[in-house]
Amino acid sequence: MPSITIFEALGQARRNIADIDARMLLQYILNVNHAYLLAHPEQKLTTEQTQAFYLLTDKRALGEPVAYLTGMREFYSLEFNVTPAVLVPRPETELLIDLALARISQHRQCRILDLGTGSGAIALTLARHRPLAEVTAVDVSAAAVAVANANAARFKLNNVRIMEADWFDGVAGESFDLIVSNPPYVAAGDPHLAQGDLRFEPQIALVAQGEGLDCIRSIIGSAPAHLAPKGSLLLEHGYDQAEACRRLLSEAGFREVFSHPDLAGIMRVSGGWFRSFPGEAAKMQ
């Protein structure tokens, strides 16, 4: 195989995949940053590097996510390990982090629960930015829990507890100041599931029955029994589910119910406060 330069490799790859994907894959192969590619366009790749790059660009052309090809994805300025066992963390989920951090004081202890943690992106980011918080992260997938634990070790976090459990099953009798979740919310049969990156991501983390609302409905219905007085719930949801989420939250007794748009203007996160009093949460079980 003839040797090619960085410039030539990127040019060939751009015929089949996006420019940013080509750059990220070549940076991964060469273990360099974007500035290095710009500064060394005439550097020649070794035969092994060329073969590895072509293999990854071919897989990307078939739709496999770049994050799965490199094993990494940046989220909220942190580099997370990811595998096909977990969803690829997405920029729009950073809104959930922003809203959660706004509700958590840096100067006092609190308890946070992340439901369906996947790679741990939400739970570990919150734990990193709020070291006084006690963060619990749960996921029904043992493979996902393994990825989240690896990331927790990578960031050297000691204020996170990660467990394999189905929603609230692992935290019976516990209460939290904040519950967050990016649950499955894509309706079964949605055509987007057969397109792009979603074809390669775990369906268990994407698909929910009941027009995509069953997991959201279950979380909202059970959350009051696990919220401390004046605790709050924040949920990421689909582009067309904000109204339904606000209705479910209001029906469950949440106050100051709201939806917040992401940077694209799409209502992406809904939530509210739950002003519970002694005995009130127990009545809602």
C-alpha positions as CSV (number, residue, x, y, z in Angstrom):
1,M,0.0,0.0,0.0
2,P,1.6,3.3,-1.0
3,S,2.2,5.8,1.7
4,I,0.0,8.9,1.9
5,T,0.2,12.2,3.7
6,I,-2.2,13.6,6.4
7,F,-3.5,16.0,3.8
8,E,-4.2,13.2,1.3
9,A,-5.7,10.9,3.9
10,L,-8.2,13.5,4.9
11,G,-9.0,14.4,1.3
12,Q,-9.8,10.8,0.5
13,A,-11.9,10.2,3.6
14,R,-14.0,13.3,3.0
15,R,-15.4,11.7,-0.1
16,N,-17.3,9.3,2.0
17,I,-17.7,10.8,5.5
18,A,-18.0,14.2,7.1
19,D,-14.9,16.3,7.5
20,I,-15.1,16.4,11.3
21,D,-15.4,12.6,11.5
22,A,-12.4,12.2,9.2
23,R,-10.3,14.5,11.4
24,M,-11.4,12.8,14.7
25,L,-10.6,9.4,13.3
26,L,-7.2,10.4,12.1
27,Q,-6.4,12.2,15.3
28,Y,-7.3,8.9,17.1
29,I,-5.0,6.8,14.8
30,L,-2.1,9.2,15.2
31,N,-2.8,10.1,18.8
32,V,-2.6,13.8,18.1
33,N,-4.9,16.9,18.2
34,H,-6.5,18.9,15.5
35,A,-3.8,21.6,15.6
36,Y,-1.2,18.9,14.9
37,L,-3.1,17.9,11.7
38,L,-3.1,21.5,10.6
39,A,0.5,22.0,11.3
40,H,1.8,18.8,9.6
41,P,-0.3,18.2,6.4
42,E,2.7,16.7,4.6
43,Q,3.6,14.1,7.2
44,K,3.4,10.6,5.8
45,L,1.4,7.8,7.5
46,T,2.9,4.4,8.0
47,T,1.4,1.5,6.3
48,E,-0.2,0.3,9.5
49,Q,-1.7,3.8,10.2
50,T,-3.1,4.0,6.7
51,Q,-4.7,0.6,6.9
52,A,-6.2,1.4,10.3
53,F,-7.5,4.7,9.1
54,Y,-9.1,3.2,6.0
55,L,-10.8,0.5,8.2
56,L,-12.3,3.1,10.5
57,T,-13.5,5.4,7.7
58,D,-15.2,2.5,6.0
59,K,-17.0,1.6,9.2
60,R,-18.0,5.2,9.7
61,A,-19.3,5.4,6.1
62,L,-21.6,2.5,7.1
63,G,-23.0,4.6,10.0
64,E,-21.0,3.3,13.0
65,P,-20.7,6.1,15.5
66,V,-17.2,7.7,15.8
67,A,-17.4,7.3,19.5
68,Y,-17.7,3.6,19.2
69,L,-14.8,3.5,16.7
70,T,-12.5,5.5,19.0
71,G,-13.9,4.3,22.3
72,M,-14.2,7.9,23.6
73,R,-16.6,10.9,23.6
74,E,-16.3,14.3,25.1
75,F,-19.1,15.5,27.3
76,Y,-19.2,18.7,29.3
77,S,-15.4,19.0,28.8
78,L,-14.7,15.5,30.1
79,E,-13.5,12.5,28.0
80,F,-15.8,9.5,28.6
81,N,-15.1,5.9,27.7
82,V,-17.9,4.5,25.6
83,T,-18.8,1.1,24.1
84,P,-21.7,-0.2,22.1
85,A,-23.3,-1.1,25.5
86,V,-24.1,2.5,26.2
87,L,-25.6,5.5,24.3
88,V,-23.2,8.0,22.9
89,P,-23.4,11.1,25.1
90,R,-24.9,14.0,23.1
91,P,-24.4,17.8,23.3
92,E,-28.1,18.4,24.0
93,T,-27.9,16.4,27.2
94,E,-25.5,19.1,28.6
95,L,-28.6,21.2,29.1
96,L,-29.7,18.6,31.8
97,I,-26.3,19.2,33.5
98,D,-26.7,23.0,33.4
99,L,-30.2,22.8,34.9
100,A,-29.1,20.3,37.6
101,L,-26.1,22.3,38.6
102,A,-28.3,25.4,39.0
103,R,-30.3,23.5,41.6
104,I,-27.3,22.2,43.6
105,S,-25.3,24.4,45.9
106,Q,-21.6,24.1,45.8
107,H,-21.4,24.7,49.5
108,R,-23.7,22.0,51.0
109,Q,-24.2,18.3,50.9
110,C,-27.0,16.8,48.9
111,R,-28.1,13.5,47.4
112,I,-28.5,13.0,43.7
113,L,-29.9,10.0,41.8
114,D,-29.3,9.4,38.1
115,L,-31.6,6.8,36.5
116,G,-30.4,4.9,33.5
117,T,-26.8,6.2,33.8
118,G,-25.3,4.4,30.8
119,S,-21.7,5.6,30.5
120,G,-22.2,7.7,33.6
121,A,-22.0,10.9,31.7
122,I,-24.7,12.7,33.7
123,A,-23.9,11.3,37.2
124,L,-20.1,11.6,36.9
125,T,-20.2,15.1,35.5
126,L,-22.5,16.2,38.4
127,A,-20.2,14.5,40.9
128,R,-17.1,16.2,39.4
129,H,-18.7,19.6,39.6
130,R,-20.3,19.2,43.0
131,P,-17.8,17.2,45.1
132,L,-20.0,17.6,48.3
133,A,-22.9,15.8,46.7
134,E,-23.5,12.1,47.1
135,V,-24.4,10.7,43.7
136,T,-26.1,7.4,43.1
137,A,-26.2,6.1,39.5
138,V,-28.3,3.1,38.4
139,D,-28.7,1.1,35.2
140,V,-30.4,-2.1,34.4
141,S,-27.6,-3.2,32.1
142,A,-24.6,-4.9,33.7
143,A,-22.4,-3.9,30.7
144,A,-23.4,-0.2,31.1
145,V,-22.6,-0.3,34.8
146,A,-19.1,-1.7,34.0
147,V,-18.6,1.3,31.6
148,A,-19.8,3.8,34.2
149,N,-17.5,2.3,36.8
150,A,-14.6,2.5,34.5
151,N,-15.3,6.2,33.9
152,A,-15.7,6.8,37.6
153,A,-12.2,5.2,38.2
154,R,-10.8,7.2,35.3
155,F,-11.9,10.5,36.9
156,K,-10.9,9.3,40.4
157,L,-14.3,10.2,41.9
158,N,-15.1,9.0,45.4
159,N,-18.6,10.5,45.8
160,V,-20.4,8.2,43.4
161,R,-22.2,4.9,43.9
162,I,-23.0,2.9,40.8
163,M,-25.3,-0.1,40.9
164,E,-27.2,-2.4,38.6
165,A,-30.9,-1.9,39.2
166,D,-34.2,-1.4,37.4
167,W,-35.1,2.3,38.0
168,F,-35.8,2.7,41.7
169,D,-35.5,-1.0,42.7
170,G,-32.0,-0.5,44.0
171,V,-32.8,2.5,46.2
172,A,-35.8,1.3,48.1
173,G,-36.4,3.5,51.2
174,E,-33.9,6.2,50.1
175,S,-34.6,9.8,49.3
176,F,-32.8,12.3,47.2
177,D,-32.7,16.1,46.8
178,L,-32.5,15.7,43.0
179,I,-33.4,13.0,40.6
180,V,-32.2,13.2,37.0
181,S,-32.6,10.9,34.0
182,N,-32.2,10.7,30.3
183,P,-34.4,7.6,29.9
184,P,-35.5,5.7,26.8
185,Y,-38.1,7.9,25.0
186,V,-38.1,6.9,21.3
187,A,-41.4,5.3,20.3
188,A,-41.1,1.7,19.1
189,G,-41.2,1.7,15.3
190,D,-40.0,5.3,15.0
191,P,-38.2,5.5,11.5
192,H,-35.2,7.3,13.1
193,L,-34.2,4.0,14.7
194,A,-33.3,2.6,11.3
195,Q,-31.2,5.7,10.4
196,G,-27.7,7.0,11.2
197,D,-26.0,6.3,14.5
198,L,-29.2,5.0,16.2
199,R,-28.9,1.8,14.2
200,F,-25.8,0.9,16.3
201,E,-26.8,2.1,19.7
202,P,-28.5,-0.2,22.4
203,Q,-32.2,-0.3,21.8
204,I,-32.8,-0.9,25.5
205,A,-31.5,2.6,26.1
206,L,-33.5,4.2,23.3
207,V,-36.9,2.6,22.9
208,A,-39.9,2.9,25.2
209,Q,-43.5,1.7,24.7
210,G,-46.6,3.9,24.9
211,E,-45.5,6.3,22.2
212,G,-42.1,6.6,23.9
213,L,-43.5,7.7,27.3
214,D,-43.7,4.5,29.3
215,C,-40.3,5.0,31.0
216,I,-40.9,8.7,31.6
217,R,-44.4,7.9,33.0
218,S,-42.9,5.3,35.4
219,I,-40.1,7.6,36.6
220,I,-42.5,10.5,37.3
221,G,-45.0,8.2,39.0
222,S,-42.4,6.7,41.4
223,A,-40.1,9.7,42.0
224,P,-42.2,11.5,44.7
225,A,-41.6,8.5,47.0
226,H,-37.9,9.1,46.7
227,L,-37.6,12.8,46.9
228,A,-36.7,14.7,50.0
229,P,-38.8,17.8,50.9
230,K,-38.5,20.4,48.2
231,G,-36.6,17.9,46.0
232,S,-36.8,18.1,42.2
233,L,-36.9,15.9,39.2
234,L,-35.4,16.7,35.8
235,L,-36.0,14.6,32.7
236,E,-34.6,14.7,29.2
237,H,-37.3,13.8,26.5
238,G,-38.1,13.8,22.9
239,Y,-38.7,16.9,20.7
240,D,-42.5,16.4,20.8
241,Q,-42.9,15.1,24.4
242,A,-42.6,18.3,26.5
243,E,-46.4,18.9,26.8
244,A,-47.0,15.3,27.8
245,C,-44.2,15.4,30.4
246,R,-45.5,18.6,32.0
247,R,-49.0,17.0,32.2
248,L,-47.6,13.9,33.9
249,L,-45.5,16.0,36.3
250,S,-48.5,18.1,37.3
251,E,-50.7,15.1,37.8
252,A,-48.0,13.5,40.1
253,G,-48.1,16.6,42.3
254,F,-45.0,18.5,41.1
255,R,-45.0,22.3,41.4
256,E,-43.5,24.9,39.2
257,V,-43.5,22.5,36.3
258,F,-41.5,23.7,33.3
259,S,-39.8,22.7,30.0
260,H,-36.6,24.2,28.8
261,P,-35.3,24.4,25.2
262,D,-31.9,23.2,24.0
263,L,-29.6,25.3,21.8
264,A,-31.6,24.3,18.8
265,G,-34.8,25.7,20.4
266,I,-36.3,22.3,21.0
267,M,-38.0,21.7,24.3
268,R,-35.5,19.1,25.6
269,V,-35.8,18.9,29.5
270,S,-38.8,19.1,31.7
271,G,-39.0,19.1,35.5
272,G,-40.5,20.4,38.7
273,W,-40.2,20.6,42.4
274,F,-42.0,18.2,44.8
275,R,-42.9,19.8,48.1
276,S,-43.3,16.7,50.2
277,F,-44.1,16.6,53.9
278,P,-43.9,13.7,56.4
279,G,-46.2,10.9,55.2
280,E,-47.0,12.5,51.9
281,A,-44.5,10.6,49.8
282,A,-45.6,7.3,51.4
283,K,-49.2,7.9,50.4
284,M,-48.1,8.2,46.8
285,Q,-46.5,4.8,46.6
